[in-house]
Every structure is written in C-alpha cells, then in structure tokens.
Amino acid sequence: MLVQSDFFTQADGEPVGVENAAGSSPVLLVCEHASRRLPQRYGDLGLSQEALASHIAWDPGALAVAQLMSQSLDATLVYQRFSRLIYDCNRPPESPAAMRDVSEIFRIPGNENLSAAERSRRTSALYLPFHGRIREEIAERRERGGETVVVTLHSFTPVYFGQERAVEIGILHDRDSRLADLMLRQAEGTGRFRVERNEPYGPADGVTHTLEVHALPAGLLNVMIEVRNDLIQDETGQRVAADFLTGLLRDGLEAFQR
C-alpha cells in the first residue's frame, strides 16, 4: 500500500527502501540521498539531464557503499528512494534546505515559490515516512532488548563552488563524538585515505539532522560518514571504500566495548 496514494503512482512505489531487515548487527545504516529518481508527478522539475545526474539530485555512490557495508556487517539499511530535489530527508521541514530552489550553480524551477500546501504535501509523503521507518526500527530493537548504532552514509563532490577538496573521507559528529573519535583513531596511520573530522561539512552546516532526531536524544552511538564521490564512481572504488569504512566501524565499536 502506498504511503500517500495521491502523491505516488503505482510505478513510483514506496518512498522508503529497506534492505537486510533481519540483520543481526546493532548498526543501522541510513542513506538519505540514495536516489536521483523523481516521482512521476514532478516530471524533470525544469532541469536538464546534466543537472538531474549531478550531485544536487543525490549522493552518487553512497547507496552502493551502504549496501556493501550492509552485507559485510549484516546490518539493516534504510534509504530514501527519491531525490533530495523533492525533499532532502536530512533536513527538518522548517529548513530552507529541505526543498531548495537553488543548489550550487543550478536553479530548480520546479521548486520555486512553493506554497505552504505543497511543502506540507512533500513533507508528509517523503520526510515523515522515512524518519518514521527509522524510528520504528529503533523502537523494535529496544523492545527486543537490542542496541542500535546509527550510521549515515553520504558522498560529496571533489570540487564545490570552484574550490577543490583534498579530504577524501569525512567522519562527522554532532555533540556526541564517542564513535567518531574511535574511528578517527583507527584511521590514523592507515595511509589509505585522507580522513578528517567534520569535513567537508560539520554540524554548523545543518547536516547532522538524522543523528539529532534519532540518536542524540536516546544516547545512541552514532556517526555520519562522507566519501568523496570521485573515489566511488565504479564497483572497485565502492568496494575499497566500503571495506575501509567497515573496518573502521568494526574496530571503533570493538574499542568502545573494551
């Protein structure tokens, strides 16, 4: 049954994807920007195919890395099946960044002058089901006496507004840095990637919304991971990144238990 029948067509399907729902790991992987797909009712939002394939529509490679990590860790993965151009599920409804009308160099005609009713419609169809599914997963684990470690996966562009980014992997956190600290310690001296704390974004940029909603109030271990998207353009790069991140995460969680 579709979440909102007047918003999605049968061809669209559900807004939230879940893989490995019975996974045994305490890790709950979340990918808010997994897809560049648009619901049929929105056409192309007045954008070129170049824009629709670019980072403004999704996080290229992020879902593939998350899926590989899900397999390695035996972890449940929850991901958004539609583009952040319609609604960015890592932003609250009141944020201007939730439904942008401009993203970097691209104007988004289909998002200009949105009415309050349209903003509410998108929030109800995309944001609420997505975060509702994460909330349900955490609640079900708690009822079973299980733990949850919230890990969100993203990718970022190597060049932003003309500025090159040297960082390759960012380990991000909000006010709870417990897991991030341990992962950063594990990354020291590996030499495989340039890994930095709260880069290329940090909590001041509003990027830790999912962690703020689901992990911080409950005291759950959490971390946000950013991977530069030129490193995960193909399967080989995705596997290398996933293996590296899985190792950091496993080692960090083991260190926390000691």
PyMOL commands that set and color helices and strands:
alter all, ss='L'
color gray80, all
select helices_A, chain A and resi 40-42+49-53+62-73+96-99+109-111+116-143+178-187+203-205+209-214+229-231+235-257
alter helices_A, ss='H'
color red, helices_A
select strands_A, chain A and resi 16-19+27-31+76-80+102-103+106-107+149-156+159-160+163-164+169-172+195-197+222-228
alter strands_A, ss='S'
color yellow, strands_A
deselect
rebuild
show_as cartoon
